[in-house]
Amino acid sequence: MDLLTLSQSYEEKKVSPVEIVQQVLSLIEQENPACNAYITICEEEALAAASQAEKEIMSGNKRGPLHGVPIAMKDLIFTKNIRTTMGSKVYEHFVPDFDATVVQKCKDAGAIILGKTNTHEFAYGPIGDRSYFGPSRNPYDLEKITGGSSAGSGAAVAANLAYAALGTDTGGSIRIPASACGVVGMKPTFGLVSKFGVFNLAYTLDHVGPMTKTVKDNAALLNLLAGQDEKDPYSFAKATEDYSRLIGQEIKGKVIGLPRFFFQNIEEEVRVAVEKAIAVYQSLGAEIREVEIGGIDEIAEGQRITIQAEAYAVHEKTMREHADEIDAEVRERLVLSKEVRGYEYVQVQQRRQQLIRQFNESFQNVDVLLTPTLPIVPTDIYQREVMIGHHAEGVRQALLRLTSPTNFTGNPGLSIPCGFSKGGLPIGFQLIGKHLEEAQLYQFGYGYEQAASMNPAASGNNAGK
C-alpha cells in the first residue's frame, strides 16, 4: 500500500498500526543488511508509538493522513534521544537532545519514526557510497548506487522499508536518489520547509523534502512539512495552502518547456525514457516548447562556489580537529572547498538575484520545465568515471549536472519515475516550477503518473524490481 491507502485502511479499521509497524520492522531485519538503507533502527520507540497511535485511531481520534504511518528520517536530521551520525565517524555516538522542526511536525501528526537512514558523509556527495557505515545499495541491483546524499531514504522507500522518508537536497540529494531508486522526490522552494535541527552542508542551498512512492503521498507530506519557523533564519512567512489541490486537474492546454542545456550529454537510455514521458504529456494535450535559460553556465559556477565556501565554513572546526576521521574522498572535497576566495563568494552572492531572475524568465511562456533528473543510469558502487557516448565524465559531476542549478536559484523540483534501463535500473524525469508553485508540479506529476499507470508500455514503466 502507498501512504494514503494505508491511512484509509486505518480509518476503515482494516489494519492496525501495530501490525503494520511489526511487518515493516520484520522486513527491515530481513532486507536492511543487503541494501544498508538504515544506520539506526528505532524498534522499541516505533512499537511504542504504534501502540499509542492504534489506541487513538481505533477510538476515532485520527490526527490526519500521517497518523500511524511508519516513516524514516535521513541521518542528518536531529532526533531527540536517537543517534544522529551524519554518516560520519566524527558523530558516530552523537545523540541530540531536541527534535528538528520537521521531526516534531511528523510526531505531532502521529507519524511513526522507524529509524535513521544512511547518508553520504556530511551529505557532501551525490553518490551515496561514502558513509562511515558503508554504502547504501540500490534495491534494483545491489551492486549499483542509490544516488545521494539521501541514499538510505531513497533505498528505504524503494525497498518498502518505509512508507515515506525525509531527505535533504543541497545539489540534488533528494532528486538524485529518487530517480536512481524509482521513487518520487520533491525539493521544495528554498525556505518553504524549516531546516532548524538539520545538520548544515551549505546554509543558502540546503532544502528538506519528502520522498514517497506516489505523487499524492508526496503532496500530503509536504502539506505537513511546509510552514514558517522562527528558528530557521531562512524560513519565510506565507499563507498555508493545500499542495494537493490541483491534483487531478487536466493538463490539456498547458505548456511544458524543454530547456536545451538539460538535454545535452545524456545517455541514450535516459533520452528514450524521457522522450516517452514527453509523449505522454502530449497525449494529455500539453504543448511542448524548447526554451533557453539565460546565464545557466554562470548559475552552475555560482552553485559550485557557494557550496564549497559554505561547506568549508560549516566544517572548518571539524577539519582542524577531526580531519583524520573523515572519509578520504569527503576530506579531499573539503580541502578543495577551502580554496574558494572570500571575494569570489561575495561576487557570486551579489549576482545571485539577477541570475535567479534570468532563470525565471524561462517561465514567461511555459507553465513548467521538464528535464531528465540524471543524465546517466545508476553506476557501480565506487565507480568514479562514466562514458556518455564517447565522452568521459566524473560520476559526481554527471549526477549533479541537471539538479544543482535549482539549488542555487531556489526553484522547486520534483523527480518522477519514468521507466527502466535495459538492465532494470530506474530512470526519472524532473519537473521544475516557479518559486512556490509546488501544487502545479504535483498536478503535472500526477497527470503523468496516472497516464503511465494506464499505459505502462508507452511510458516505459514496464519493468521493475
N, C-alpha and C positions, 0 to 999 in steps of 0.2 A: 504493500500500500504506500501511496505517497502521503505526505504530511496531512493534507486536508481531508483525505479519505479516512485516515486513522482517526483524526479528530471527530469526524462524523460518526465513525464506528463507536467511539467512546460515548457520544451523545445518545446513540441508539442502544447503548449497553450491550453491544455485540462482543466486545473485548474489553479487557481491563488494563490499566497502566502497568500493574504489577506483572501480569503475564507477558505483556509486550516488552517491558524492560528486561525481564528474565530471558526472553528469547534473544534479544539483541545482545545482551551480555554473553550468552552462550555462544552466539555466532562470533563475537569478538574474540572469545577464548580460542575458538577453532581457527579463525581466519587471520587474526592480527599478527601472529608470528611470521606469516608469509609476506603480508603486504606492509607491515610495520606502519600502519596508519596512526596508531596511538602511542604516545610516550607514557602517559599515566592514565589508568582506568579507575574510575571512582565507583566501584561496585557497591560498597556499603552505603555511600551517600545517595547513589542513584536509586537503590532499592527503598531506602527510607523516604525519599521524595516521591517515588512511585506509589508507596502505600498511602501517603498523605493525599496525593492527587486523586487516588482511587476513592478515598472517603469523600472528598469534596465533590467530585464529578458524580458519583453514584447518589449523592444526596441532593443533586440538582444545582450545585454551586460551581458551574463551569466558568472559568475566568475568561476563556477565549480560545481561539484555534490552536494555540501552543500548549494548552493545559494538558499535562500528562505525556507530552511528546518528547522522546529521547533525542537529544541533540549533542553536538560536540563543539568544543572551543579550541581554536588554534593555540598552541602553547606559547603564545606571545601576549595573550590576553589574561590579565590578572584575575585569579580566582581565590577568594578568601579561604585560607587554610588548606588549599590544594596546591601542590608543587607546580611551579611555572618556570620552565627551564630556558626558554628562547632557543631550544635546540643546542645548547652550549654547555660545555663542562664548567664554564665560569659560574653558571647559575644552576648547576645540577641539583642543588639542595635548597634553592630559594623558594620560600613559601610566603606569598603576600598576606597581609593582614586586612585586606579590603578587596572588594569586587570592582572590576571595571564597570563603568556605567552600562555597557551593553549586556554584561553578565547579570547585573542587578535587574535590568529590564526583563531579561529572559526568565529569571527566577520569579519576579513579580507576576509574570504571565503564566506561571505554573510549569514552564518547560523543565525538563529533567536533564541535567548535565551528566553525560556518560563518562567524559574524560577529556584529556588534553591531547590534541593531535600534533603530529610531527611537523617540524618546520626546518627548512634550510637555515643554518645557524644565523641568528640575529635577523632572519628574513633577508639577508643580504645575498640573494642569489635566486634566479628564476628556475633552477633545475630541480631542486628538491632532494639532491643526493649528498648534501654536505651538512649532516646533522651529527652531533656527538652520539646520538642514539641510533645511527645507521640510516641508510637511505629509505625513504618511502618507495614502495614498488607499485607499479600500475596494475590494478586488478585485472586488466585485459591481457597483460603479458608481464609477468613478474621480473623479466629482465629489462623492461623499459621504464623510463622515468615517468613520474606523475606530473612533472612540471612543478614549479614552486613560486613563491616560497610556501604557500599554503598547501603543501604537498599532502600531508596527512588528512586535511579536511576534504580535499578532492577524492582521495582514495577511500575514505570512510563512507562518504555518500555513495560513491560508485559501487562499493562492495556491500552495500546495505548494512553497514556497521553504525549508521546514524541516519535519522530521517532528515536531518539538515545539519549544517555546520557553519560556524563563522570563520571567516578568513580576513586577512589584511592584504592590501594592494598598494604598493609603492611604485612599481613599474609594470604591473600586470599580474601580481601574485595571487589574485583571486581568479582572474580570467584565464591565465595560462593553465593552471591545473584543472579548471572547469573544462576547458577544451580538450586537454590531454586525457582526462578521465571520463568524458562524456556526460557531464552534468551541467546545470545552469548556474552561472556565477554573475553577480552584479557588483560592479564598482560604482557606488552612488556618487552624486555630485560632492565635491570636496566641501566638508563642513556640515553635511546633512546628518551624518551619524557621528556621535561622540567618539573621540579617541581617548578619553580620560581612562587611565588604567590600562592602556595598551602600550607596550614597550615600543619606543620610537625607533624607526630607521631613518626617516627624513621628515622633519616637522611639517613642511609645507606640501609634501607629496603623499603622505600616508592616508589611506582610506580603510574603513572597516565595512564589510558587507557580507551578504548571505550566499551560501552555496546549497543548492537543493536539487531534487530530481526533476521538478517541473517549474514552469513559469509562474503558475498560480501560487505554488508554495513559496516561491521567492518573493513575490509581492506581499504575501501575508507576513513574512518575516521582516521585510523592510518596513511595513506598517508599524511593527513593534519597535524596531531599532531607531527609526528616524526621530529627530526632535532636538531642540536646543538644549545644551548642557553648559551651565555657567562654569563648570570645572574644566571645560575644554576651551582654550582661548581662540580656537579656530572655528568653533561651533557658531552658527548664526540663527537668528530668530526668523521663523516663518510659520505661517498658518499650517495646522495639521491637515493632511489630506489622505485619501484612500488611494494607494498606489495601484490597486486592482480595478479602479473604477472604469477604465477604458477596455479592460479585458473582454473580449467577445465582440467588440465593435469592428465593423468591416474595414478592410484595408483598401478597398476599391477607391480609386481616385487619389490615393496618397502617392507621394513621390519619394523614391529612395535614391540617394546619391551614392555613387561608387567612386571613392577618391583614388585617383590614379596611383599615387605613391604607395598605397597599401596593397596593390596587386602586382608589384614588381618583385622579381626574385622569389617566387613561391614555388613549392614542389607541385608537380603536375597532379598528384592525387588530391592535394588540397584545393587546387584550382577547380578541378572537376566537381568536387563536393560542394564548393561554394557556388559555382555556377548553377548547380542543381537547386540550391536554396534560392538563388535569384529567380530561377524559372518558376519556382513555387509561388513566389510573390507576384510574378507577372500573371500567373494563373488566377491569383486572387484579385487582379485588377489594379495592381500598383504600377506606376510608371517608373522606369529606371533611367537615370541620367548619370553620365560621367561628370565628375567635378574635380576641380583643382583646389588644393589647400595652400593658401599663401603662407610662406615662412615656415614650412614643415621641417626643413633641414635645420633652421635656427631653433625651432622648438625641440627637436631631438637633441641638439647640442646643449640647449638650456636645461633639459632634463638631466643630462649626464653631469653637468657641472653642479646642479642643485643637489642631486642625490649624493654625489661624492662629498661635497662640502658639508652637508648636513649630517651625513652618516659619520664622518670623522668627528664632527662636533659632539655627536652622541657618544662615540666610543673612545674619545681621547684619553680619558682616565683608564678605561679598560685596557687600552693598548699600552699605557705606561706600566700598569700593574699586573696584567694577566696575558700579555701577548703570547707567551709560550703555551697557553691553554686554549688558544683559538685555533680552529681548523686552518691548515696552511693556506688553502685557497682563499678562504674568507679573510684571513690576515693579510694576504697579498693584496686583495681588493682595498682593504683599509689603508694599507701603506700607500697605494697609488692615490687613494682619495685625499690623502694629506697634501698632495702636490697641487691641488687647486688653490689658486691665489685668492686672497680676500677681494681684490678689485674685480676679478673675473666673476665671482659670485654676485657682487653688488651690481655689476653691469647687467648680468642676466636678470636680476630681480627688477632693475629699472626698466627693462624691455618687456617684462613678462605680461603686463596687462595689455600692451599693444599686440603682442603675439597671440594672446587669448582672443582678442577682438578679431584678428585676422583669421584665426581658426574658425570662429563662429560665423564669419561671413560666408562660409561654405554652406550654411543652412538657409541662405536667403531664398533659394528656390527649391529646397528639398525639405522633407519632414525629418528624416533620419539618414545617417550614413551607414552603409553596410560594408564590412571588410572581413577577410579571414581573421580569426583570432590569432592564429600562429601561421607562419609561412612553411612550417615543417610538421611532419607527424612525430610523435614521441620517439626520441632516440634511445640508444642503450644507456643504462646507468653508467656513469663515469666517462661516457663519450664526450669529447670536448670540441670536435670539429665535425661538420656535416657538409656534404656536397649537395648543392642546389643546382641542378643541371650540371654545368661544367665549372661552377663557381664554388669555392670552399669558403665557409663562413664559420666563425665560432658559434657553438651551440648557445651560449649565453646571449650573444648579440642577436642571433636569429630569434630566440624566444621573446626577447624584449622589443624587437623592432616595431611591431604593429600595436602593441598595447601601451608602451610607456609614454607616447605623446600626450595622451589624455590624463595622465597623472600630473603632467606639467600644467595643462590647461584646466584641469578640474572637471571636465565634462563627464557625465555618466556613461558607462559602457556595460553592455550585457552580452555575455557569451552564451550561445545556444548550440547544443549538439546538432550536427547536420550530416552524420554519416560516418563511415569507417574506411580506413585504408584497406588495400588488398590483404594486408597482414592482420586485419581485425582490430586496428587501433583507432580510437575515436578522433574525429575531426570536428572543429567548431567554427562558427562564424560569429562576428561581433557586430552588434548594433550600437551606434554612438549617437547620443542626442544632445540637444542644447542643455545648458545648466537647468536643473530642477525639472526636467521632463522625463523622469523615470517612468511615470504612468504610460507615456506614449511608447517607450521602449518595451514595456510589458505587453502593450496592445499588439505591437508588431511581433514580438517574440511568441506570444500565444497564438496569433494567427498562423504563423509558420508551424508551430508545434502541432496544432490541430490538423492542418492540411497534410503535414508529413505523416502523422499517425494514420491518416486515412489512405495515404498512397505512399507507403514506405519505399517502394522501388523507384518512384520518381524523385524522392528526396534524398536517396542514398542511405536512409536509415533502415537497411535491411540486413544488417549484420550485428553481431553483438557478443557479449561475454558468454 
